[in-house]
C-alpha cells in the first residue's frame, strides 16, 4: 500500500485540528510511520511535550463528518466534510479531528480504512512481525533502534512477563551475536521469538512428528482427528500450504514447528468455531423466543448518581458490542426539548434528538437484527 496516494499523503504528514471533548482544539502534525501501522502526532512546531502515537490495529472504525458527540458540540467551526472521528477498541476515548481541507480529510479517512483492511487480511506471520515491531518500538526509549539489557527488562515488564534476571541475561547474551551489549535488527527479532516459545506446544508437536521433527500431511490429519475434527487428507494439505513458512517443506506437504505454531495461533486453530462469530442460529422465531442482550442506564459512562451521560455510550459500549436493547430515560428539558438522563440525580443531560440520531447511525453496523429502545 506504500504506493497508494492516500497512504503516501499520510506518510508525508498533515496538520489536523484535534478537537477536545471539553471544548477547544489544538493543531497537531499527524504522520503515518514507515511501518504502515503506527501514527504519531505532535505539536505543529514540535513543541508538544513528546510525540504521541496510536496503532491502526487499535482503531475500530473511522466516522466521516460530525458524527461523534464531541464534534457535534465543539466542531461547528469546521465544515462537515473536513471532520472525522477515530473510534478505538476498548475504553480508549475517540479522537475527533478536523482537516484544513476536504481533500486532506478524505486522504486520511480512505487511507486509514485501507490500512485497517490490510491488517485484517494479513497472514498470521505478518501479524506476528507487526506485533514484534510494535513492541520493540514502544520499548526502545531513546529511539536508537538498539536495546540495552535495561530496556529489555522494561519490555518484559511491559508485556507482563515475569522472568528471572539471570535467565533474561542469559537469553540476552545468546542473542547478542555482535557482542556490543546491545540488541538490534535480527538480534531483537530472535530475542522476541524466543520469548514466544511454547514448550507445551513443542511437546505436542514432537508427539505427532516423531524423531524427524517434521509433520507429514498424514500425521497432521491424525492430530486433527484426535482433536475431534472430521478432517480429510486434503484438508491437512491445505492447512500446510496455508501456514507452513518453509517453502521447501510446503512443496513436499510437510509442516515444521513454526508452521504448526502459526496454525494453532490462527483463527482456524481457535477453539471457537469461526462460523459462530456470525449469526448462525434460526432467526425466524417470534421475538419472545430469544434471550436479548440488554443494557441498563445505557447513556451513563460512569456512576448513576453524578456521572456523565453520553451518546457514545450507546454507540461504543452497547450497540457496537452486540447489545440489542438499550434504555432511554426521557425527561422534558428546560426549553421543552426532551433530554435523557438519570432522573432526580446529578448526572449530566443529553438531548433525546442526539441519542436517537446516534442509534439510527450505529444500530445495525454490527448486527442486522431488531433493536429495542
C-alpha positions, -999 to 999 in steps of 0.1 A, spaced: 0 0 0 30 23 1 23 34 -35 -13 43 -27 -20 80 -30 -39 82 3 -11 63 22 15 85 6 -2 116 19 -3 101 54 34 92 53 41 129 44 20 141 73 -8 165 77 -18 193 101 -51 183 117 -71 201 144 -76 178 174 -109 187 189 -111 182 227 -141 166 244 -145 196 267 -141 222 240 -112 239 224 -88 225 198 -51 222 191 -34 219 157 -12 188 156 11 173 129 -1 137 122 21 114 103 20 77 94 52 59 103 72 37 78 58 5 95 24 14 80 7 8 113 18 35 138 5 71 136 24 97 156 13 132 163 30 162 179 27 200 182 28 219 149 64 231 156 75 201 176 70 220 208 45 195 223 56 176 254 66 145 234 51 128 203 21 106 210 11 77 189 -16 51 183 -17 19 162 -41 15 132 -48 -20 146 -65 -4 176 -90 16 155 -125 1 155 -139 25 129 -135 58 111 -166 80 110 -168 108 85 -184 141 93 -196 154 127 -210 120 139 -194 120 174 -207 138 204 -175 158 207 -177 171 171 -214 178 174 -208 200 204 -175 216 196 -168 212 159 -192 237 145 -163 260 134 -152 233 109 -170 223 77 -187 190 80 -166 174 52 -134 184 70 -143 164 101 -138 128 110 -136 106 141 -114 77 150 -132 53 173 -108 30 192 -114 -5 205 -117 -9 243 -120 20 266 -98 45 248 -116 77 240 -124 88 205 -101 111 186 -121 139 170 -102 155 141 -107 183 115 -85 188 85 -76 220 68 -94 210 37 -118 184 24 -91 166 3 -68 161 34 -98 147 54 -106 123 25 -70 111 23 -69 102 60 -103 86 61 -97 65 30 -61 58 39 -69 46 74 -97 24 61 -74 8 36 -47 1 62 -73 -14 86 -84 -37 57 -48 -46 51 -43 -56 87 -74 -78 87 -61 -96 56 -26 -102 70 -13 -137 74 -5 -150 108 32 -145 102 27 -109 91 6 -102 122 34 -116 144 60 -95 126 39 -64 131 33 -73 168 71 -77 174 78 -44 156 52 -26 177 66 -40 210 101 -30 201 91 5 191 74 11 224 103 -4 244 131 15 226 130 45 249 158 66 232 147 56 197 182 44 185 169 11 172 190 -7 197 181 -21 231 202 -24 262 196 -50 288 178 -24 309 154 -16 280 149 -54 275 139 -57 312 114 -28 308 100 -45 277 94 -77 297 76 -58 324 55 -41 297 45 -75 284 37 -88 319 65 -115 315 78 -124 349 113 -136 340 143 -143 363 171 -117 357 197 -144 354 177 -163 327 169 -130 310 206 -120 309 215 -155 296 189 -151 268 201 -116 260 238 -127 257 228 -156 235 211 -132 211 238 -106 212 258 -120 183 277 -87 178 289 -87 214 283 -50 219 258 -54 247 230 -40 225 204 -60 206 195 -47 171 178 -58 139 178 -96 136 191 -100 172 160 -82 185 137 -104 164 154 -135 176 150 -124 213 113 -118 208 107 -151 190 125 -169 219 100 -152 243 72 -167 222 83 -203 227 56 -226 240 72 -258 255 38 -275 258 31 -270 221 67 -282 212 60 -313 232 27 -318 214 44 -313 180 71 -339 189 45 -364 199 30 -365 164 60 -357 143 83 -383 158 121 -382 157 124 -363 124 105 -333 140 85 -328 108 48 -334 104 36 -351 73 1 -345 60 -10 -379 73 4 -371 108 -13 -337 108 -45 -355 99 -41 -378 129 -36 -348 151 -68 -331 138 -88 -362 143 -76 -366 178 -89 -331 185 -124 -343 174 -123 -327 139 -136 -346 109 -105 -339 88 -95 -353 54 -60 -356 39 -69 -329 15 -78 -305 44 -45 -313 61 -26 -305 30 -45 -272 27 -35 -262 62 2 -270 55 1 -249 23 -16 -220 42 5 -218 74 39 -235 67 67 -209 65 94 -230 49 87 -231 11 107 -263 5 87 -281 33 54 -267 19 61 -281 -16 66 -315 0 34 -312 21 54 -312 53 50 -289 83 77 -276 106 73 -265 142 70 -228 133 42 -236 108 24 -257 133 26 -228 158 13 -204 132 -17 -227 125 -26 -231 162 -23 -194 168 -45 -185 138 -83 -182 138 -85 -216 121 -68 -232 151 -91 -214 176 -112 -234 200 -142 -213 189 -159 -224 156 -154 -193 134 -189 -198 119 -202 -189 153 -187 -154 153 -216 -145 130 -253 -150 135 -258 -187 127 -290 -195 147 -325 -197 134 -337 -161 134 -372 -167 121 -389 -173 155 -410 -146 174 -390 -121 193 -402 -135 227 -384 -168 219 -350 -153 223 -327 -141 250 -319 -104 243 -286 -88 252 -298 -57 271 -283 -26 286 -294 -8 318 -289 30 321 -272 28 287 -265 65 285 -242 66 316 -204 65 312 -198 65 350 -218 61 382 -256 67 383 -255 95 409 -233 121 393 -217 105 363 -217 118 327 -243 109 301 -231 104 265 -244 93 231 -211 75 228 -222 51 255 -250 39 231 -226 36 201 -194 21 215 -203 2 247 -237 -11 237 -247 -13 201 -213 -19 186 -207 -45 214 -237 -65 201 -263 -52 225 -299 -52 210 -319 -35 237 -309 -1 251 -325 22 277 -335 58 273 -347 77 304 -366 106 288 -374 138 306 -387 172 295 -359 197 292 -359 233 304 -367 246 269 -392 219 261 -367 198 242 -367 162 255 -335 151 273 -320 118 285 -305 114 320 -309 95 353 -338 115 367 -336 133 401 -298 128 402 -267 149 393 -259 130 361 -254 152 330 -282 156 304 -280 148 267 -306 157 240 -330 130 231 -326 141 195 -288 133 196 -294 99 212 -319 89 185 -296 101 157 -267 81 172 -288 50 175 -300 54 139 -265 56 126 -250 27 146 -277 3 155 -272 -20 125 -235 -17 119 -226 -49 138 -259 -68 140 -288 -68 114 -315 -79 139 -341 -58 156 -330 -31 181 -354 -24 210 -355 11 227 
